[in-house]
């Protein structure tokens, strides 16, 4: 059943998702990809992406640009996108390699309505640039015109309205830098994790086999019909 589920996921990605991207890289892992919503063009997603969704927390990548301007979304290699993440562009959103976007993070380069003209469906807009190895915390919001430097961390629930320099931790509404990250210590990024993808795939397969060792098809059916503690 696990192998069948993986094959179904891969088929769905290739048949339904890939055509919606200008570029969709190799080696990606898409958990419940039918809950990924892609709207607009062009959207690029790099190699070895991990995209996780649930039925009540869909991942949405949206471009809604003015007629005379072409917006874009570009997400680098090795990035993690968790359930409920929304990325909405009217101008340009660029996200580097090895970035992590926690559950319900929202990245938008537009206000989506004017202050006085509520019929203006975009409002003010300005590009967003997020560097490499950036961690956007749970339910954080990154607003228009913001640049976030390499390796920086945005705390959960923060609202980023101004630039955040590299190698810092920023929290709050509006987000402010509360400390610097010690760059004398080495960083281990998601790119390092995927440095040997074949070995990583074997390790994950071994973990799956160990966790599912005592499972049976009949046991799975029973857990759906007669759930019990621990199921």
SVG drawing of the C-alpha trace seen along z (x, -y; Angstrom):
<svg xmlns="http://www.w3.org/2000/svg" viewBox="-16 -57 50 66">
<polyline fill="none" stroke="black" stroke-width="0.4" points="0.0,0.0 2.9,-2.4 4.5,-1.7 1.2,-2.2 0.6,-5.5 4.1,-6.7 3.4,-5.7 0.1,-7.5 1.7,-10.7 4.4,-10.6 1.8,-10.1 -0.3,-13.0 2.7,-15.3 3.8,-14.5 0.3,-14.5 -1.4,-17.4 1.2,-19.6 4.2,-19.7 2.3,-21.3 1.3,-24.2 4.9,-25.2 7.3,-26.8 10.0,-24.8 9.6,-21.9 12.9,-20.4 13.9,-16.8 13.8,-14.7 10.8,-16.4 8.7,-14.9 5.0,-16.0 2.8,-14.7 -0.8,-14.7 -0.1,-16.8 -3.8,-17.0 -3.9,-19.7 -1.4,-21.9 -3.1,-24.8 -1.1,-26.6 -2.6,-29.6 -0.9,-31.9 2.4,-31.9 5.4,-31.7 6.1,-29.8 9.5,-27.9 10.2,-25.4 13.7,-23.9 15.2,-20.5 14.5,-18.3 11.6,-20.3 9.6,-18.9 6.0,-20.1 3.6,-18.9 -0.1,-19.5 -3.3,-18.5 -6.9,-18.7 -7.5,-21.7 -4.2,-23.4 -3.6,-23.5 -0.4,-25.0 -1.3,-27.9 1.1,-29.4 -0.6,-32.3 0.3,-34.9 -2.2,-37.7 -0.5,-40.5 -1.6,-43.6 -2.2,-43.4 0.9,-45.3 3.2,-43.6 4.3,-40.0 4.7,-38.8 6.7,-35.7 7.5,-33.3 10.8,-31.6 11.7,-29.1 15.1,-27.6 16.5,-24.1 16.1,-21.9 13.2,-24.1 10.6,-22.9 7.0,-24.1 4.8,-23.1 0.9,-22.8 -1.0,-26.0 1.8,-28.0 0.6,-30.7 2.8,-32.6 1.1,-35.4 2.8,-37.6 1.7,-40.6 5.3,-41.7 8.1,-39.3 8.9,-36.9 12.3,-35.2 13.2,-32.6 16.7,-31.1 18.0,-27.6 17.5,-25.5 14.7,-27.7 12.1,-26.5 8.6,-27.8 6.7,-26.6 3.0,-25.9 0.6,-28.8 3.4,-31.2 2.2,-33.8 4.5,-35.6 2.9,-38.4 4.3,-41.2 1.1,-43.3 -1.6,-44.8 -4.3,-43.3 -6.5,-46.4 -6.0,-50.2 -6.5,-52.1 -8.9,-54.5 -9.8,-52.6 -11.1,-49.3 -11.8,-48.3 -8.1,-48.2 -7.5,-44.5 -3.7,-44.7 -3.0,-47.9 0.6,-48.8 3.2,-46.1 7.0,-45.7 9.3,-42.7 10.3,-40.3 13.7,-38.8 14.5,-36.0 18.1,-34.7 19.4,-31.2 18.8,-29.0 16.1,-31.3 13.6,-29.9 10.2,-31.5 8.4,-30.5 4.8,-29.3 2.1,-31.8 4.7,-34.5 3.8,-37.1 6.4,-38.5 5.1,-41.7 5.8,-43.6 9.2,-45.1 11.1,-43.1 14.5,-41.6 15.6,-38.9 19.3,-38.0 20.9,-34.5 20.5,-32.2 18.1,-34.5 15.2,-33.2 11.8,-34.9 10.0,-34.0 6.5,-32.4 3.7,-34.8 6.0,-37.7 5.0,-40.3 8.0,-41.4 7.5,-44.9 11.1,-46.0 14.4,-44.4 16.0,-41.8 19.8,-41.5 21.6,-38.2 22.5,-35.9 20.0,-37.4 16.8,-36.3 13.8,-38.7 10.5,-38.5 7.4,-40.5 4.9,-42.7 6.5,-44.5 9.5,-42.1 12.7,-43.5 16.1,-41.9 16.7,-40.5 20.0,-38.8 22.7,-37.8 23.5,-34.2 27.0,-33.1 28.6,-32.6 31.8,-31.1 29.8,-27.9 29.2,-26.0 25.7,-25.8 24.2,-22.5 21.6,-23.2 19.0,-21.2 21.4,-21.1 23.8,-19.1 21.0,-16.8 20.4,-16.1 24.1,-15.8 23.7,-12.1 20.1,-11.7 20.4,-7.9 21.7,-7.2 19.0,-9.4 16.3,-7.6 17.6,-4.2 17.7,-5.5 14.1,-6.7 13.0,-3.4 14.7,-1.6 12.9,-3.8 9.6,-3.2 10.1,0.6 10.9,0.6 7.9,-1.6 5.5,0.5 7.0,3.9 4.1,5.2 1.4,3.6 -1.0,5.6 -3.6,4.8 -6.4,6.3 -5.0,4.3 -5.2,1.1 -8.8,1.7 -9.7,2.5 -8.1,-0.8 -10.3,-2.7 -13.5,-0.9 -12.8,-0.3 -10.1,-2.9 -8.4,-2.2 -5.9,-3.9 -2.5,-4.1 -3.9,-3.6"/>
</svg>
